[in-house]
Amino acid sequence: MTGHHKLIAFILSNLVVVGAWGQGNMPFASGHTNGKITHTEINEASGLVASSANPGFLWTHNDSGDAARIFLIDDSAQLKATYYLQGVDARDWEDIGTMERFGRNYLLVGDIGDNGGRRPYVSVHMLEEPVAMGGSAYVDTIPAECITSFVLTYENGPRDAESLIFDPIDNYLYLFSKRELHAGIYRTVLPEKPADTLVLTQVGTIPYTFITSADISPDGTEILMKNLLNVFYWQRKSGESMPQTLSRPAIQLPYRPEPQGEAIAFSRNGQGYYTLSEAVLGFNVNLYFYRRQGSITVNAVQRSF
């Protein structure tokens, strides 16, 4: 995202109005610093997701302009491994998610950014999640034949997006547009094998703008999104579709302001969520953690944590 667009994002984020903090007590505590990014090549962290194959670790990647690579960091923000994606371009990578298929864990890397709203096609790259075998700062390459790239187009024309999730309940890939005052919810099925261009169909909107990242809990019952100043949270009711869940008002969660905070992820063990930002104006890039606490009332059922 360019400096001009970041300024616009900051201004519009201030216009977001979120209602009450939800019924019951806040389900997550205020954030604290788990660690600081010290690896200088992680300088525009745009996506974040907890690793399934490497417990206690997280995957991240840079924004546009970087090589096609993903980084594995521990929960104190220290680099464990770097993997290059052979044969893949990194035009504007914006988010990363996970998907389980046939008992295997996969990563989904979203080349979905489009500041000018002019890209007729965007891409999502799927690869089986690697298990880091080496010591600190291990480097490896994922062969091209082990990567499946899906080409996607929006049914209603190009959209800028910085967030994606794969829903383990309905098995749809969801993208959330960014620049509309009410962000669009788009989805498509990811086939088992590469196919022709996939069409992203709009299935709803959410009343927030400049969404920069999203994540879903491993069981599909909780959804997180964020923009530059807010974190939004939904808890899914039994039998509810994703669009139905997102049609309800979000709960605004605690958020510690970051210089250019774009990434958010649940911890794999369900104990909380992380946020991570880009490096801006010499500020430290910290990995923040928001621990789960308290309880929340959803669908007249009290759930405790």
ABEGO torsion letter per residue (X at the ends): XBAAAAAAAAAAAAABBBBBAEBEBBABBBBBBAEBBABAABABBABBBBBAABBGBBBBBBBBGBBBBBBBBBAAGBBABBBBBBGBBBABBABBBBBBBGGBBBBBBBBABBAAGABABBBBBBBBBBBBABBBGBBBBBBAAABBBBBBBBAAEBBBBABBBBBAAAGBBBBBBAABABBBBBBBBBBABBBBBBBBBBAEBBABBGBABBBBBAAGABBBBBBAABBBBBBBBBGBBAAAAAABBBBBBBBBBBABBABBBBBAAGAEBBBBBBBBGGBBBBBBBBBBBEBBBBGGBBBBX
